[in-house]
Amino acid sequence: MLARTLTLVPALILSFLMLLHLPATSSPAQAEVVLAGDGIVKVKSAHGFDETIELLKKDIADKGIMFFMAVDQAKLGEKASIKLPPSTLLIFGNPPLGIQFLTSNPNAGLDWPVRLLVTQDDKGQVWAVYTDFDWIKRRHGIENRDDAFKMASSVIASITSSIAAK
Protein backbone atom coordinates (compact mmCIF):
# COMPACT_ATOMS: atom_id res chain seq x y z
CA MET A 1 0.00 0.00 0.00
CA LEU A 2 2.80 2.41 0.90
CA ALA A 3 4.64 1.63 -2.35
CA ARG A 4 1.51 2.35 -4.39
CA THR A 5 0.94 5.61 -2.52
CA LEU A 6 4.53 6.66 -3.15
CA THR A 7 4.04 5.95 -6.85
CA LEU A 8 0.77 7.85 -7.15
CA VAL A 9 1.70 10.93 -5.10
CA PRO A 10 4.24 12.30 -7.66
CA ALA A 11 1.73 11.76 -10.47
CA LEU A 12 -0.98 13.61 -8.56
CA ILE A 13 1.37 16.47 -7.70
CA LEU A 14 2.49 16.72 -11.33
CA SER A 15 -1.14 16.66 -12.45
CA PHE A 16 -1.96 19.56 -10.15
CA LEU A 17 1.09 21.54 -11.26
CA MET A 18 0.22 20.99 -14.92
CA LEU A 19 -3.26 22.35 -14.33
CA LEU A 20 -1.70 25.50 -12.91
CA HIS A 21 0.35 25.94 -16.10
CA LEU A 22 -2.54 25.55 -18.54
CA PRO A 23 -3.08 28.84 -20.36
CA ALA A 24 -6.61 30.15 -19.86
CA THR A 25 -7.12 30.49 -23.59
CA SER A 26 -5.68 27.14 -24.62
CA SER A 27 -8.19 24.71 -25.99
CA PRO A 28 -7.75 22.02 -28.62
CA ALA A 29 -10.87 23.44 -30.32
CA GLN A 30 -9.05 26.76 -30.88
CA ALA A 31 -5.96 25.23 -32.47
CA GLU A 32 -5.78 23.80 -35.96
CA VAL A 33 -5.70 20.09 -35.24
CA VAL A 34 -5.89 17.34 -37.85
CA LEU A 35 -7.07 13.91 -36.69
CA ALA A 36 -6.26 10.96 -38.93
CA GLY A 37 -8.11 7.66 -38.66
CA ASP A 38 -4.88 5.88 -37.78
CA GLY A 39 -4.45 7.47 -34.35
CA ILE A 40 -2.27 10.33 -35.60
CA VAL A 41 -2.89 13.86 -34.31
CA LYS A 42 -1.27 16.80 -36.12
CA VAL A 43 -1.17 20.27 -34.57
CA LYS A 44 -0.30 23.16 -36.87
CA SER A 45 2.42 25.39 -35.43
CA ALA A 46 2.31 29.17 -35.59
CA HIS A 47 6.13 29.24 -35.50
CA GLY A 48 9.14 28.26 -37.55
CA PHE A 49 10.73 24.83 -37.19
CA ASP A 50 13.53 25.63 -34.71
CA GLU A 51 11.34 27.97 -32.64
CA THR A 52 8.63 25.29 -32.44
CA ILE A 53 11.12 22.80 -31.01
CA GLU A 54 12.44 25.32 -28.49
CA LEU A 55 8.93 26.33 -27.37
CA LEU A 56 7.90 22.70 -26.93
CA LYS A 57 11.04 21.85 -24.96
CA LYS A 58 10.51 24.91 -22.76
CA ASP A 59 6.89 23.98 -22.06
CA ILE A 60 7.91 20.40 -21.24
CA ALA A 61 10.58 21.69 -18.83
CA ASP A 62 8.23 24.28 -17.29
CA LYS A 63 5.78 21.48 -16.48
CA GLY A 64 8.51 19.49 -14.74
CA ILE A 65 8.27 16.67 -17.26
CA MET A 66 11.40 14.61 -17.87
CA PHE A 67 12.94 15.29 -21.30
CA PHE A 68 14.89 12.31 -22.59
CA MET A 69 16.17 13.30 -26.02
CA ALA A 70 15.69 14.94 -29.39
CA VAL A 71 16.45 12.92 -32.51
CA ASP A 72 17.23 15.08 -35.56
CA GLN A 73 16.01 12.73 -38.27
CA ALA A 74 16.96 15.11 -41.11
CA LYS A 75 20.55 15.13 -39.85
CA LEU A 76 20.54 11.32 -39.70
CA GLY A 77 19.22 11.26 -43.27
CA GLU A 78 21.94 13.65 -44.36
CA LYS A 79 24.61 11.34 -42.91
CA ALA A 80 23.08 8.53 -44.98
CA SER A 81 23.01 10.76 -48.10
CA ILE A 82 19.20 10.89 -47.99
CA LYS A 83 17.45 14.27 -48.18
CA LEU A 84 14.68 14.65 -45.63
CA PRO A 85 12.72 17.79 -44.80
CA PRO A 86 13.21 19.08 -41.24
CA SER A 87 12.07 16.36 -38.84
CA THR A 88 12.93 16.05 -35.14
CA LEU A 89 11.52 13.52 -32.71
CA LEU A 90 11.15 14.73 -29.11
CA ILE A 91 10.98 12.01 -26.44
CA PHE A 92 9.76 12.87 -22.94
CA GLY A 93 7.52 11.67 -20.16
CA ASN A 94 6.50 11.40 -16.55
CA PRO A 95 7.63 7.95 -15.36
CA PRO A 96 5.09 7.70 -12.48
CA LEU A 97 2.32 8.24 -15.03
CA GLY A 98 3.70 6.39 -18.06
CA ILE A 99 4.91 3.30 -16.21
CA GLN A 100 1.30 2.69 -15.11
CA PHE A 101 0.48 1.80 -18.72
CA LEU A 102 3.29 -0.75 -18.83
CA THR A 103 1.95 -2.43 -15.68
CA SER A 104 -1.33 -2.92 -17.53
CA ASN A 105 0.34 -4.25 -20.68
CA PRO A 106 4.14 -4.42 -21.06
CA ASN A 107 3.73 -3.98 -24.84
CA ALA A 108 2.62 -0.40 -24.12
CA GLY A 109 6.36 0.28 -23.82
CA LEU A 110 6.28 0.61 -27.60
CA ASP A 111 4.42 3.90 -27.10
CA TRP A 112 6.05 5.16 -23.86
CA PRO A 113 7.76 7.47 -23.19
CA VAL A 114 5.80 10.02 -25.21
CA ARG A 115 7.01 10.80 -28.70
CA LEU A 116 6.25 14.14 -30.34
CA LEU A 117 7.43 14.56 -33.93
CA VAL A 118 8.08 18.05 -35.27
CA THR A 119 8.04 18.16 -39.07
CA GLN A 120 7.97 20.73 -41.82
CA ASP A 121 5.98 20.00 -44.96
CA ASP A 122 6.89 20.96 -48.53
CA LYS A 123 4.90 24.21 -48.16
CA GLY A 124 7.03 25.24 -45.16
CA GLN A 125 4.28 24.60 -42.60
CA VAL A 126 5.49 23.18 -39.28
CA TRP A 127 3.51 20.47 -37.49
CA ALA A 128 3.70 18.75 -34.11
CA VAL A 129 2.55 15.15 -34.56
CA TYR A 130 1.77 12.54 -31.92
CA THR A 131 -0.21 9.36 -31.38
CA ASP A 132 -3.66 9.86 -29.85
CA PHE A 133 -3.71 8.39 -26.34
CA ASP A 134 -7.19 6.87 -26.75
CA TRP A 135 -5.83 5.05 -29.80
CA ILE A 136 -2.84 3.81 -27.72
CA LYS A 137 -5.27 2.66 -25.03
CA ARG A 138 -7.26 0.62 -27.59
CA ARG A 139 -4.11 -0.66 -29.31
CA HIS A 140 -2.87 -2.21 -26.08
CA GLY A 141 -6.27 -3.18 -24.70
CA ILE A 142 -5.74 -1.19 -21.52
CA GLU A 143 -9.00 -0.84 -19.64
CA ASN A 144 -7.91 0.00 -16.11
CA ARG A 145 -6.13 3.33 -16.55
CA ASP A 146 -8.82 5.77 -17.74
CA ASP A 147 -7.75 8.60 -15.41
CA ALA A 148 -4.10 8.22 -16.41
CA PHE A 149 -4.99 8.31 -20.12
CA LYS A 150 -7.16 11.38 -19.54
CA MET A 151 -4.23 13.07 -17.82
CA ALA A 152 -1.82 12.13 -20.63
CA SER A 153 -4.26 13.53 -23.21
CA SER A 154 -4.62 16.78 -21.25
CA VAL A 155 -0.88 17.15 -20.91
CA ILE A 156 -0.09 16.65 -24.61
CA ALA A 157 -2.91 19.06 -25.54
CA SER A 158 -1.42 21.63 -23.18
CA ILE A 159 2.10 21.13 -24.52
CA THR A 160 1.05 21.44 -28.16
CA SER A 161 -1.11 24.48 -27.36
CA SER A 162 2.16 26.31 -26.67
CA ILE A 163 2.91 26.32 -30.41
CA ALA A 164 -0.54 25.98 -31.98
CA ALA A 165 -1.76 28.22 -34.74
CA LYS A 166 -5.07 29.69 -33.60
N, C-alpha and C positions, 0 to 999 in steps of 0.2 A: 504494500500500500504506500509506504513512504517513497519507494523508488518511482512509482507511478506519479505521485504528487510532485516529486522533484523534476520529473520529465514534463509534466503539464504546466507547472508554474512559469517557466521561461516562455513557453508558447503563449500563455495568457497575457503575460506582461508585454511581450512583443505585439500581440494583437491590440492591446490597449494603446501602446505607443504609436502603432501604425494609424489607428483611428485619429489620434491627435494630429498626425501629419497630413491627413487627407485634405486637399484644398476644397474650400466650400463650393467652388464652382465646378469641380471635376465630376464628370459623370460620363460613363461610356456612351450614353445617348448623345452627348454633345460632340464627341470626337468622331472623326471619320474612321469607322471600323468595318472591315470586310470579313465576313464569316464564310468559310468554305465548308462544304459538306464533309470534308475529311478531317475535321477537328482542328483546322488551322485558323488562327485569328490574326488578321493584319491590321495594324494601327498606323495610319498615315501620320508622318512626322511633319511638324511645322518648321523644322530646322534642317540644316545641312547634315551630311553624314557624320563627320567628326564631332560636331556639336551635339548631335543626337546621342552618340555613344557617351560623351562626357556628362550630359544631363541625366541619362539613365543611371550611369555609375554613381553620380552624386546622389540621386534619389535613393538608390539602393543603400548607399552608405548612411545617408541621413536617417533611414528607417532602422538602422542597426542590423541589417541583413548581411550575412556573410557572403563576400564576393570571392569566388574561387579563381576565375580566369577569363580572359578574353582571347579568342582564337581568331586571328586575322586570316580568313580563308582566301582572300584575294592575294595576300602575300604568299601563302602556301602554294596557290596556283601559279604565281609568278616563278617561284623556285622550281616548279615542275614544267615551266615553259607553257603554261595554260593561262590564257587571259580570262579573268573573271571580274565582273563588276564589283564595286566595293561590297564586302560581305564580312561581317564580324559576328561571331557567336559569343554571347555573354552567358556565363554560367555562375549561378548564385543560389542561395537558399538559406533556410532557417532549419538546421538539423532537427530541433525538437518537433517541428511541424512535419517536415518531409519524411523523416524516418518512420512516422506513424503509418504512412502509406506502405512502406516496405514490410512492416509487421503484419499488415493485412494480406499482402501478396508480394513476396520477394521480387517478382518480375517487374514490379513498379519501379525498381531501380533503373530500368531503361529510361524512365522519364523524370528521375530525380537525381541530382538537384535540378532546379528550373533552368531551362535554356531559353534565351531570348535572342533571336537572330535579327541583326540590323542589316538591311540590304538597301541597295539603290537600284532602281529599275532603269531601263534604257532611256526614259524621259527625264531622268535626274531626280525623280521623287524618292524620298527615303521612307522606309517602312520598318516598323518593329513587328516581328512575327513570332508567335508562340503557339503552343498546343493548348487548346481549350481544356480546362481541368475537368469539366464534366465528361468530355470525351475520354480523357485519361482514366477517369473513374470507371467508365463503362468498359474500356479496353481491358482493364485488369480485374474487372468484376468485383470491385471494392464496394461493399454495401454498408460498412460499419464506421465510416469516417466522414459523414455528411458535413459536420461543422468544420472539420479541417479543410475539406475541399472548398467550402464556402469562403473560408478565410483566405486560402490560396488564390481563389478567383478575385476576391476583393483586393488583395495585395498587388497582383499583376495588373489589375485595372488601374490602381492608384499609380503604380510605377509608370505605366505607359501613358497615363494622363499627363505626366510631366513633359512629354514631347508632342502630344497629340495636336494635330491641326483641328481647329474648331470650326 
